[in-house]
Amino acid sequence: MATKTGPRVAIITGCSSGIGLSAAVTLAKDPAKGYIVYATMRNVAKKDNLEKAAGATLNKTLFIIPLDVTKQDSIDNAVKVVFDKHKRIDILVNNAGHGSSGYVELVSEQQMRQLFDTNFFGPVNLMKAVLPIMKKQRSGRIMNVSSVAGITAWPFGEIYAASKYALEGFTESLSIGYRAFGIWVNSIQPGPVRTDFIANMGSANNQPEFLKLAEEKNIDKESREICQKVIQLLVANPNFEKENQTPEEIANVIKESLESKKPHLRNPTSQLRYDYAKKYFVDPYGDEFCETIVPHIIPDSLKK
Ligand SMILES: NC(=O)c1ccc[n+]([C@@H]2O[C@H](COP(=O)([O-])OP(=O)(O)OC[C@H]3O[C@@H](n4cnc5c(N)ncnc54)[C@H](OP(=O)(O)O)[C@@H]3O)[C@@H](O)[C@H]2O)c1
């Protein structure tokens, strides 16, 4: 979907793998040639997979440039490179992000701040960098890749959920205030997606690893049992496999939203995700969500 002046110019963060890579390639391969994509990554030495997937679109409708979302000079530089070349920026997809899970008692403040730097302040600083341009254009689209953890928070993912809830709140507020300028800001809430996301959390965030760490750090037996029950509950979910989407499916939802004349504020990525969200948004007290988990994870020793 091009503008009157030609293809829409898009910046996407975190394109070395997963959803970012798929979104960049999906837009760059648009049959209508509606996009020029700046597929950014913090370490361009990791560009091989993207280059392969981009194929003939490389350096035609897909360009790879560096961008570390935690560094202001890197943000400013990337935005400048794109703006100097095209004199416009039509789309920002804030995709770069990290996971985190484990016992909150064992997560240092520094680890929490690092996660927020990537998942929250990075997207915010990028939005601040492109908004003045979009305002002058009187048009723009900002898509923030949030998570189902940004609308319902499971145990042991406290910091990750907090970072995505923060992003959701920011998105909602901004979205309402900037509509007058023709700027649409929205978010997407994938459930599990088959990417390197879990592997990239690092061993300290890997569930068997953090159970081991919990034992070493003398986390009480009941808390460890609760954690095991949470893992069982997740795996025993009959929809567990069905819930896993591919990065291409998520990329298509992003593209569809970018091409909608009136995009939704929030974008569940499948019917299953839509039904899940619907269940919790109708309960203003939030009890329904808590009650689907709490009774299943109480250790026998703590049952009253
Ligand atoms: N996979 C899921 O189950 C799932 C579910 C819901 C939401 N999400 C969200 O989807 C987004 C993409 O995740 P993914 O599943 O595609 O995982 P992924 O394959 O691990 O991709 C994450 C991307 O973010 C990049 N990144 C991390 N820190 C960065 C920084 N400081 N600056 C720039 N880029 C940075 C990574 O770059 P490096 O290669 O350099 O590390 C990588 O390109 C994340 O925001 C995640 O929270 C994922």
PDBQT file of the ligand as one rigid body, heavy atoms in Angstrom, charges set to zero:
ROOT
HETATM    1  N1  LIG A 401       8.670 -15.353  20.428  1.00  0.00    +0.000 N 
HETATM    2  C1  LIG A 401       7.656 -15.189  21.243  1.00  0.00    +0.000 C 
HETATM    3  O1  LIG A 401       7.123 -16.172  21.792  1.00  0.00    +0.000 OA
HETATM    4  C2  LIG A 401       7.096 -13.805  21.483  1.00  0.00    +0.000 A 
HETATM    5  C3  LIG A 401       5.801 -13.709  22.027  1.00  0.00    +0.000 A 
HETATM    6  C4  LIG A 401       5.276 -12.447  22.265  1.00  0.00    +0.000 A 
HETATM    7  C5  LIG A 401       6.003 -11.312  21.968  1.00  0.00    +0.000 A 
HETATM    8  N2  LIG A 401       7.273 -11.439  21.444  1.00  0.00    +0.000 N 
HETATM    9  C6  LIG A 401       8.004 -10.203  21.174  1.00  0.00    +0.000 C 
HETATM   10  O2  LIG A 401       8.386 -10.205  19.814  1.00  0.00    +0.000 OA
HETATM   11  C7  LIG A 401       9.558  -9.396  19.644  1.00  0.00    +0.000 C 
HETATM   12  C8  LIG A 401      10.558 -10.139  18.783  1.00  0.00    +0.000 C 
HETATM   13  O3  LIG A 401      10.930 -11.328  19.427  1.00  0.00    +0.000 OA
HETATM   14  P1  LIG A 401      11.271 -12.674  18.636  1.00  0.00    +0.000 P 
HETATM   15  O4  LIG A 401      10.324 -13.711  19.098  1.00  0.00    +0.000 OA
HETATM   16  O5  LIG A 401      11.382 -12.421  17.195  1.00  0.00    +0.000 OA
HETATM   17  O6  LIG A 401      12.677 -13.052  19.308  1.00  0.00    +0.000 OA
HETATM   18  P2  LIG A 401      14.175 -13.044  18.739  1.00  0.00    +0.000 P 
HETATM   19  O7  LIG A 401      14.275 -13.937  17.576  1.00  0.00    +0.000 OA
HETATM   20  O8  LIG A 401      15.022 -13.292  19.940  1.00  0.00    +0.000 OA
HETATM   21  O9  LIG A 401      14.383 -11.551  18.232  1.00  0.00    +0.000 OA
HETATM   22  C9  LIG A 401      14.640 -10.476  19.082  1.00  0.00    +0.000 C 
HETATM   23  C10 LIG A 401      15.313  -9.393  18.276  1.00  0.00    +0.000 C 
HETATM   24  O10 LIG A 401      15.499  -8.242  19.110  1.00  0.00    +0.000 OA
HETATM   25  C11 LIG A 401      16.848  -7.817  18.918  1.00  0.00    +0.000 C 
HETATM   26  N3  LIG A 401      17.357  -6.999  20.007  1.00  0.00    +0.000 N 
HETATM   27  C12 LIG A 401      17.542  -7.318  21.307  1.00  0.00    +0.000 A 
HETATM   28  N4  LIG A 401      18.072  -6.283  21.968  1.00  0.00    +0.000 NA
HETATM   29  C13 LIG A 401      18.232  -5.275  21.051  1.00  0.00    +0.000 A 
HETATM   30  C14 LIG A 401      18.725  -3.958  21.095  1.00  0.00    +0.000 A 
HETATM   31  N5  LIG A 401      19.221  -3.422  22.229  1.00  0.00    +0.000 N 
HETATM   32  N6  LIG A 401      18.720  -3.205  19.962  1.00  0.00    +0.000 NA
HETATM   33  C15 LIG A 401      18.240  -3.725  18.811  1.00  0.00    +0.000 A 
HETATM   34  N7  LIG A 401      17.793  -4.972  18.694  1.00  0.00    +0.000 NA
HETATM   35  C16 LIG A 401      17.785  -5.738  19.801  1.00  0.00    +0.000 A 
HETATM   36  C17 LIG A 401      17.623  -9.104  18.753  1.00  0.00    +0.000 C 
HETATM   37  O11 LIG A 401      18.912  -8.824  18.243  1.00  0.00    +0.000 OA
HETATM   38  P3  LIG A 401      20.201  -9.760  18.541  1.00  0.00    +0.000 P 
HETATM   39  O12 LIG A 401      20.145 -10.840  17.506  1.00  0.00    +0.000 OA
HETATM   40  O13 LIG A 401      21.374  -8.847  18.356  1.00  0.00    +0.000 OA
HETATM   41  O14 LIG A 401      20.052 -10.266  19.940  1.00  0.00    +0.000 OA
HETATM   42  C18 LIG A 401      16.699  -9.814  17.781  1.00  0.00    +0.000 C 
HETATM   43  O15 LIG A 401      16.875  -9.306  16.476  1.00  0.00    +0.000 OA
HETATM   44  C19 LIG A 401      10.045  -9.056  21.062  1.00  0.00    +0.000 C 
HETATM   45  O16 LIG A 401       9.677  -7.727  21.388  1.00  0.00    +0.000 OA
HETATM   46  C20 LIG A 401       9.300 -10.045  21.946  1.00  0.00    +0.000 C 
HETATM   47  O17 LIG A 401       9.095  -9.535  23.250  1.00  0.00    +0.000 OA
HETATM   48  C21 LIG A 401       7.820 -12.659  21.198  1.00  0.00    +0.000 A 
ENDROOT
TORSDOF 0
